[in-house]
Amino acid sequence: MIIVGCSASQGLGKKIARKLHKKYYDLKVGSFPDGETHLKFSNKVRNRTVVLVQTLHNPNEKLIEILLAGYTAKDLGARKIILVAPYLAYMRQDKRFHAGEAVSNRIIAKLFKVFDEIITVDPHLHRIKSLREIFRMPAYSLTANYLLSEYIRKNIRNAVVVGPDAESYQWALGVARSAGCEAIVLKKKRYSSKNVRIKLHDPGIVRSRNVVIVDDIISTGHTMMETVKQVKQAGAKKIYCLCVHGVFAGNALAKLRKLGAAVVSTNTIENPVSLIDCSPLVVKAFTDYNKRK
């Protein structure tokens, strides 16, 4: 087995390789003058299991890269090709909401048929329960709940965990239980992608306490920002925003910091606040699989 870090996840790829005691290589990626992607494997892949590590934040260019890499590895005679996509894009569009729309997650699943296995972390699934409903190859969904809980236990005292809406509550509750904290949920009403209203029913729960708002993803950050405002108004001592996937679209990170929140994410997407390392999850997935063989 060799670990190949694609352009967006070389740091994570190196950590996975080091923990698995496997050889690591960067995928050589460049562009032609017309903007087309050019890539090259710097190592031999014939008869080897090739693990491609590529997050799919800002996905369009990265999707082309990972598809070119997957099919090239196959052409070069790789025995098995495993995609580790810690952040798996296009999973939220899982139905046709309006006539003529693409059901993106099923299209991506078809494009990924070159891969023998897929490993991802906390995919943002809504109406489907499992990746197996759309992917034909084995697809493994890992969860970073424990990593967030561990961060809270080690770094935040007198904490109360807040889920910003009913959808996030079971997820937040799991994080809170593992961290030994109380969990509460706020009520959210969404009027549009940028117009969100959050309501805290009992302000006394967060008063003078360290509040940890957790969600699987911070994208535009509107839900998180409204939640920060509510708990701040209720007298929270310090406010933390924790997430698995730090997308931070449209200066969301700067906006959250301006509100006085400390923001922390995992490194499924490498960014200035990706302080929680998700590589142990991937390594455990490989070692557990090898034990079952």
C-alpha positions in Angstrom: 0.0 0.0 0.0 1.2 3.5 -0.8 -0.4 6.8 0.3 -0.7 9.6 -2.4 -1.5 13.1 -1.3 -3.5 15.1 -3.8 -3.2 18.9 -4.0 -5.7 19.7 -1.2 -4.7 17.1 1.4 -1.0 16.6 1.3 -0.6 17.4 5.0 -3.3 14.9 6.0 -1.9 12.3 3.6 1.5 12.5 5.2 0.0 12.1 8.7 -1.9 9.0 7.6 1.1 7.5 5.9 3.3 8.1 9.0 0.8 6.5 11.4 0.3 3.5 9.1 4.1 3.2 8.4 3.5 3.3 4.7 5.4 5.2 1.9 4.0 8.6 1.0 4.2 10.5 -2.3 2.8 13.8 -3.5 0.7 13.7 -6.6 2.3 16.0 -9.1 -0.4 18.4 -10.2 -0.2 21.4 -12.6 -2.1 23.3 -15.2 -1.7 23.7 -19.0 -1.9 27.2 -20.4 -5.6 26.8 -21.2 -6.4 25.8 -17.6 -6.7 22.1 -18.1 -5.3 20.0 -15.2 -2.1 18.0 -15.8 -1.0 15.4 -13.2 1.6 12.7 -12.8 2.4 9.9 -10.4 6.0 10.2 -9.2 6.1 6.6 -8.1 5.2 3.2 -9.5 1.6 2.1 -8.8 1.4 -1.2 -10.8 0.2 -4.1 -8.6 -0.1 -1.8 -5.5 -3.0 -0.6 -3.4 -3.1 3.1 -4.0 -4.7 5.3 -1.4 -5.6 8.8 -2.8 -6.2 11.4 -0.2 -8.2 14.4 -1.4 -10.7 16.6 0.4 -13.4 18.0 -1.9 -13.9 21.5 -0.5 -14.3 24.0 -3.4 -15.0 20.8 -5.3 -15.1 21.3 -9.0 -11.4 21.5 -9.8 -10.6 19.0 -7.2 -13.2 16.5 -8.6 -11.4 16.6 -12.0 -8.1 16.1 -10.3 -9.2 13.1 -8.3 -11.0 11.5 -11.3 -7.9 11.9 -13.5 -5.8 10.4 -10.6 -8.1 7.5 -10.1 -8.4 6.5 -13.8 -4.7 7.1 -14.3 -3.8 4.8 -11.4 -6.1 2.2 -13.0 -4.5 2.6 -16.4 -1.1 2.2 -14.8 -2.1 -1.2 -13.3 -2.9 -0.4 -9.7 -4.3 -3.4 -7.9 -6.7 -1.5 -5.8 -7.6 2.2 -5.6 -9.0 3.7 -2.4 -10.3 7.2 -2.2 -10.0 8.9 1.2 -12.1 12.0 0.8 -12.4 13.4 4.4 -14.9 16.0 3.1 -17.2 14.6 0.4 -18.9 17.3 -1.6 -22.2 17.3 -3.4 -23.9 15.1 -0.7 -26.5 17.6 0.3 -28.4 17.6 -3.1 -30.0 14.2 -2.6 -33.4 14.9 -4.2 -34.9 16.9 -7.0 -36.4 19.9 -5.1 -37.6 21.6 -8.3 -38.2 20.4 -11.8 -35.1 20.1 -13.9 -32.6 20.0 -11.0 -29.7 17.6 -10.8 -29.6 15.0 -8.1 -25.9 15.6 -7.5 -25.0 13.0 -5.0 -26.1 10.1 -7.3 -24.2 11.6 -10.2 -21.0 11.9 -8.1 -21.5 8.3 -7.1 -21.5 7.2 -10.7 -18.4 9.2 -11.6 -16.6 7.6 -8.7 -17.0 4.0 -10.0 -13.3 3.8 -10.7 -12.6 3.6 -7.0 -12.7 0.2 -5.2 -13.4 1.8 -1.8 -14.3 5.2 -0.4 -13.6 6.5 3.1 -15.1 9.8 4.3 -15.8 11.6 7.5 -19.3 12.7 8.7 -20.8 13.2 5.2 -23.7 15.7 5.2 -26.5 13.3 4.6 -30.2 14.3 4.9 -32.8 12.0 3.4 -30.5 9.0 2.9 -29.3 7.0 5.9 -26.2 5.5 4.4 -23.7 6.0 1.6 -24.5 2.5 0.6 -27.7 3.8 -0.9 -25.9 5.7 -3.6 -22.4 4.1 -3.9 -22.0 0.6 -5.5 -18.5 0.1 -4.0 -17.8 -0.2 -0.3 -18.2 3.3 1.2 -17.2 3.9 4.8 -18.5 6.8 6.8 -16.4 7.7 9.8 -17.5 10.0 12.6 -15.4 12.7 14.3 -17.8 12.9 17.3 -15.2 11.5 19.7 -12.5 13.9 18.4 -14.7 16.9 19.2 -15.6 15.5 22.6 -11.9 14.9 23.4 -11.1 18.5 22.4 -13.8 19.8 24.8 -12.6 17.5 27.7 -9.0 18.7 27.3 -9.5 22.4 26.7 -12.9 23.7 27.9 -14.1 23.6 31.5 -17.7 24.2 32.8 -19.0 23.6 29.3 -22.5 23.3 27.9 -22.8 21.9 24.4 -25.4 23.6 22.1 -26.9 22.2 19.0 -28.1 25.2 16.8 -31.2 23.4 15.6 -33.3 20.2 16.0 -31.4 18.5 13.1 -28.1 18.9 14.9 -29.4 17.9 18.4 -28.8 14.1 18.3 -25.3 14.8 16.9 -24.6 17.4 19.6 -26.0 15.1 22.3 -23.5 12.4 21.3 -20.6 14.9 21.5 -21.9 16.2 24.9 -22.3 12.7 26.4 -18.8 11.7 25.4 -17.4 14.9 26.8 -19.4 14.6 30.1 -21.4 17.8 29.4 -24.9 19.0 29.4 -26.5 19.5 25.9 -29.3 21.8 24.8 -30.9 22.6 21.4 -32.0 25.9 20.0 -35.0 26.4 17.7 -34.2 27.5 14.2 -36.4 28.9 11.5 -34.9 29.3 8.0 -36.4 31.9 5.7 -33.6 31.6 3.0 -30.0 30.5 2.8 -28.9 33.8 4.3 -31.9 34.6 6.5 -32.0 32.4 9.7 -33.6 33.1 13.0 -32.5 31.3 16.2 -34.3 31.2 19.5 -32.9 30.2 23.0 -35.8 29.3 25.2 -34.0 29.2 28.6 -31.1 31.8 28.7 -30.2 30.7 32.3 -28.7 27.5 31.1 -25.8 29.3 29.3 -25.3 32.3 31.7 -21.8 32.5 33.0 -20.8 29.2 31.3 -18.5 28.3 28.5 -20.8 27.5 25.6 -19.6 25.1 22.8 -21.8 25.3 19.7 -21.2 22.2 17.6 -22.3 21.3 14.1 -21.0 18.9 11.5 -20.3 21.7 9.0 -19.8 25.5 9.0 -20.5 26.7 5.5 -21.9 30.3 5.2 -22.0 30.3 9.0 -25.3 32.1 9.2 -26.8 29.5 11.6 -23.7 29.6 13.8 -23.5 33.4 13.8 -27.2 33.7 14.9 -26.5 31.1 17.6 -23.5 33.0 18.9 -25.5 36.2 19.1 -28.2 34.4 21.1 -25.9 32.8 23.7 -23.8 36.0 23.9 -26.9 38.0 24.7 -27.9 35.4 27.3 -24.6 36.0 29.2 -22.3 33.2 28.1 -18.8 33.4 29.6 -16.9 32.3 26.5 -18.2 31.0 23.2 -16.6 28.2 21.1 -17.8 27.1 17.6 -16.7 23.5 16.9 -17.3 21.7 13.6 -16.0 18.8 11.7 -15.9 20.5 8.3 -14.7 24.1 8.2 -15.9 25.2 4.8 -16.1 28.9 5.9 -17.7 30.3 2.7 -17.9 34.0 2.2 -15.6 35.1 5.1 -17.6 33.1 7.6 -14.5 32.5 9.8 -13.7 36.2 10.1 -17.3 37.0 10.8 -17.5 34.5 13.6 -14.3 35.7 15.1 -15.5 39.3 15.0 -18.5 38.2 17.1 -16.0 37.0 19.7 -16.2 33.3 19.2 -13.3 30.9 19.2 -13.6 28.7 16.2 -12.1 25.2 15.8 -12.5 22.6 13.2 -10.9 19.3 12.2 -8.5 19.0 9.3 -10.9 17.3 6.9 -10.4 20.7 5.2 -7.1 22.3 6.0 -7.6 25.9 7.2 -6.3 28.3 9.8 -8.4 26.8 12.6 -8.1 23.1 11.7 -6.6 22.2 15.1 -8.3 18.7 15.5 -6.5 16.0 13.6 -8.8 13.5 11.9 -6.0 11.2 10.7 -6.5 8.7 13.6 -10.0 8.0 12.3 -8.7 7.0 8.9 -5.8 5.0 10.3 -8.2 3.1 12.6 -10.4 2.3 9.7 -7.5 0.7 7.9 -6.2 -1.2 10.9 -9.7 -2.5 11.8 -10.2 -3.6 8.2 -6.8 -5.5 8.2 -7.8 -7.2 11.5 -11.0 -8.5 9.9 -9.2 -9.9 6.8 
